Protein backbone atom coordinates (compact mmCIF):
# COMPACT_ATOMS: atom_id res chain seq x y z
CA UNK A 1 0.00 0.00 0.00
CA UNK A 2 1.43 3.42 -0.90
CA UNK A 3 2.17 5.86 1.89
CA UNK A 4 -0.75 8.28 2.38
CA UNK A 5 -0.42 11.85 1.26
CA UNK A 6 -0.30 14.18 4.27
CA UNK A 7 -2.78 17.02 4.20
CA UNK A 8 -2.14 19.81 6.72
CA UNK A 9 -5.38 21.18 8.18
CA UNK A 10 -5.97 24.24 10.37
CA UNK A 11 -9.01 25.90 11.90
CA UNK A 12 -9.30 29.67 11.63
CA UNK A 13 -12.19 32.08 12.18
CA UNK A 14 -14.82 29.33 11.98
CA UNK A 15 -13.38 27.83 8.79
CA UNK A 16 -11.24 24.79 8.07
CA UNK A 17 -8.29 25.25 5.72
CA UNK A 18 -6.20 22.58 4.02
CA UNK A 19 -3.03 22.91 2.00
CA UNK A 20 -2.74 20.45 -0.88
CA UNK A 21 0.48 21.68 -2.41
CA UNK A 22 1.85 21.65 -5.00
CA UNK A 23 -1.29 20.51 -6.83
CA UNK A 24 -3.49 23.42 -5.75
CA UNK A 25 -2.28 27.00 -5.36
CA UNK A 26 -5.17 28.03 -3.10
CA UNK A 27 -6.00 26.20 0.13
CA UNK A 28 -9.30 24.39 0.48
CA UNK A 29 -11.65 26.45 2.67
CA UNK A 30 -14.80 24.88 4.16
CA UNK A 31 -17.15 25.61 7.05
CA UNK A 32 -16.85 22.10 8.50
CA UNK A 33 -14.08 19.56 8.73
CA UNK A 34 -16.35 16.92 7.20
CA UNK A 35 -16.93 19.06 4.09
CA UNK A 36 -13.24 19.82 3.81
CA UNK A 37 -12.38 16.12 3.89
CA UNK A 38 -15.04 15.37 1.27
CA UNK A 39 -13.76 18.18 -1.00
CA UNK A 40 -10.17 16.97 -0.85
CA UNK A 41 -11.23 13.34 -1.36
CA UNK A 42 -13.18 14.35 -4.49
CA UNK A 43 -10.05 15.96 -5.91
CA UNK A 44 -7.79 13.03 -4.98
CA UNK A 45 -10.12 9.99 -5.25
CA UNK A 46 -7.48 7.35 -5.93
CA UNK A 47 -4.92 8.48 -3.41
CA UNK A 48 -4.73 7.50 0.29
CA UNK A 49 -4.92 10.66 2.38
CA UNK A 50 -3.93 11.46 5.95
CA UNK A 51 -5.48 14.64 7.35
CA UNK A 52 -3.30 16.18 10.06
CA UNK A 53 -5.17 18.81 12.08
CA UNK A 54 -3.00 21.40 13.80
CA UNK A 55 -4.19 21.00 17.41
CA UNK A 56 -3.10 24.52 18.39
CA UNK A 57 -5.67 25.97 15.97
CA UNK A 58 -8.64 24.10 17.50
CA UNK A 59 -7.68 24.12 21.16
CA UNK A 60 -10.32 26.03 23.11
CA UNK A 61 -12.93 25.80 20.33
CA UNK A 62 -15.36 23.08 21.49
CA UNK A 63 -17.17 22.87 18.15
CA UNK A 64 -13.91 22.40 16.26
CA UNK A 65 -12.71 19.79 18.75
CA UNK A 66 -15.98 17.89 18.35
CA UNK A 67 -15.68 18.03 14.56
CA UNK A 68 -12.20 16.52 14.84
CA UNK A 69 -13.51 13.67 16.98
CA UNK A 70 -16.36 12.98 14.54
CA UNK A 71 -14.39 13.42 11.32
CA UNK A 72 -12.56 10.12 11.13
CA UNK A 73 -15.58 8.18 12.27
CA UNK A 74 -18.09 9.74 9.88
CA UNK A 75 -15.85 10.26 6.85
CA UNK A 76 -13.92 7.02 6.95
CA UNK A 77 -10.79 9.13 6.39
CA UNK A 78 -7.56 8.91 8.36
CA UNK A 79 -7.65 11.98 10.60
CA UNK A 80 -5.18 12.76 13.38
CA UNK A 81 -4.21 15.86 15.31
CA UNK A 82 -0.73 17.18 15.82
CA UNK A 83 0.33 17.47 19.42
CA UNK A 84 2.67 20.09 20.70
CA UNK A 85 5.38 18.55 22.85
CA UNK A 86 6.71 20.44 25.86
Secondary structure, 3 states (H helix, E strand, C coil): CCCCEEEEEEEECCEEEEECCCCCCCCEEECCHHHHHHHHHHHCCCCCEEEEEEHHHHCCCHHHHHHHHHHHHHHCCEEEEECCCC
